[in-house]
Amino acid sequence: MDLILYTADRSRGLMIAWLLEELGVPYRTRCLDLASGEHKDLAYRAVHPLGSVPALVIDGEPMVESLAMALFLADACSAGELAPLPGHPDRSRYLQWMVYATATVEPKLAAPFVRSLGVPVEDWPEVSTDAERRSFSEVLGPLAASFPRGHILPSGFSAVDLLLGVELHWADQVGLLAPESPARSYVSRLRARPSWARLVDRSPALSTHVLEPPVRGGRGTSQA
Ligand SMILES: N[C@@H](CCC(=O)N[C@@H](CS)C(=O)NCC(=O)O)C(=O)O
């Protein structure tokens, strides 16, 4: 399968790149500069009609929507390793948490994430409000019991951990996670995977999406 991933720094393309690294599938990357607006060029509109990222060109056919790409790649390329196959007892749970990560968790980090785009990296951990930390902690509630074992599905590590892992990584960058929380330990363990190191190696020199900012004071008391 010939794969070209159109992505950008601190975009959902990170989820797809991490999944591809974990799958060990060869792919090429085209990194777009959102600040310069090159993603709105007519040429790129032929790949993504809205001029957004990510887009994945599979054997010449463009695919959009990060969740759809993740579901497709995990099914097509992992032989059941990263996605329980239909009929597996964890299949419905897998689909549930894949959608929960993108439809329910992701919107809760949107506001502080967007705010962080306008401030220096060292100030990212301070951009979240107490109300946002509480609200983020609430949506993590149903997942909290799974964090200590290092994977969300009872049957083991899956693409859920990669999607949710990127969201918790961003949440960590913008100070939504309490320093000693199980969610923060979970995402730290995920970042220790060799696939994350490969992602860091492949990231362009100026990219900030893989940065691990230092823990700062005044983060409130969220325990998620
Ligand atoms: N639902 C889409 C959202 C795509 C999206 O909004 N991407 C952002 C980056 S994460 C983007 O390209 N923003 C710039 C723009 O759309 O102009 C997906 O999951 O792929």
The ligand as a Tripos MOL2 file, in Angstrom:
@<TRIPOS>MOLECULE
LIG
   20    19     1     0     0
SMALL
NO_CHARGES

@<TRIPOS>ATOM
      1 N1        -12.6110   16.2130   11.7770 N.3       1 LIG1
      2 C1        -11.3810   16.5000   11.0740 C.3       1 LIG1
      3 C2        -10.8360   17.8250   11.5800 C.3       1 LIG1
      4 C3         -9.7210   18.3540   10.6980 C.3       1 LIG1
      5 C4         -9.1730   19.6790   11.2400 C.2       1 LIG1
      6 O1         -9.9230   20.5690   11.6540 O.2       1 LIG1
      7 N2         -7.8500   19.7940   11.2100 N.am      1 LIG1
      8 C5         -7.1950   20.9920   11.7050 C.3       1 LIG1
      9 C6         -5.8360   20.6100   12.2850 C.3       1 LIG1
     10 S1         -5.9700   19.3850   13.5490 S.3       1 LIG1
     11 C7         -6.9440   21.9340   10.5450 C.2       1 LIG1
     12 O2         -6.5490   21.5130    9.4860 O.2       1 LIG1
     13 N3         -7.1600   23.2300   10.7940 N.am      1 LIG1
     14 C8         -6.9290   24.2190    9.8060 C.3       1 LIG1
     15 C9         -8.0690   24.3720    8.8400 C.2       1 LIG1
     16 O3         -8.9840   23.5250    8.8040 O.co2     1 LIG1
     17 O4         -8.0390   25.3480    8.1260 O.co2     1 LIG1
     18 C10       -10.3950   15.3550   11.3100 C.2       1 LIG1
     19 O5        -10.4720   14.7370   12.3750 O.co2     1 LIG1
     20 O6         -9.5880   15.0570   10.4290 O.co2     1 LIG1
@<TRIPOS>BOND
     1     1     2 1
     2     2     3 1
     3     2    18 1
     4     3     4 1
     5     4     5 1
     6     5     6 2
     7     5     7 1
     8     7     8 1
     9     8     9 1
    10     8    11 1
    11     9    10 1
    12    11    12 2
    13    11    13 1
    14    13    14 1
    15    14    15 1
    16    15    16 2
    17    15    17 1
    18    18    19 2
    19    18    20 1
@<TRIPOS>SUBSTRUCTURE
     1 LIG1         1 GROUP 0 **** ****
